[in-house]
Amino acid sequence: MKRNKFFAKEILEFIVREDELGGGLYRSEILAVFAETYPNQNPAGLYDALSYHLNLLLSAGFVTVTSSDHDEENVQITWAGHDYIEASN
């Protein structure tokens, strides 16, 4: 799979927009919104693309991923992630 900078930035911007309390978002919440945003995409392919890009964002230090009490991954943007968005605008 190829990296898509637009998609990666879109993920970061979504986290900033929707994470009102600063506690992060569950991976399933992010996937649900992207499924609505891209209704013509195969759900399995969209999940794979989202997972791939979240892993890239994690390795770049733009997000942190922690397991919640519900065994679901919680995704939070980092300072570097905010800087990336600002530098990209």
Number of C-alpha atoms within 10 A of each C-alpha: 7 7 11 11 10 10 13 19 17 14 20 23 15 15 21 18 9 13 14 10 7 11 11 20 21 18 17 13 14 18 17 13 12 19 16 10 10 12 11 9 13 11 15 9 10 17 19 13 18 19 14 16 21 21 16 15 21 18 11 12 14 22 23 19 19 13 11 11 8 7 8 13 17 21 24 22 24 16 11 13 22 16 11 14 15 9 8 9 5
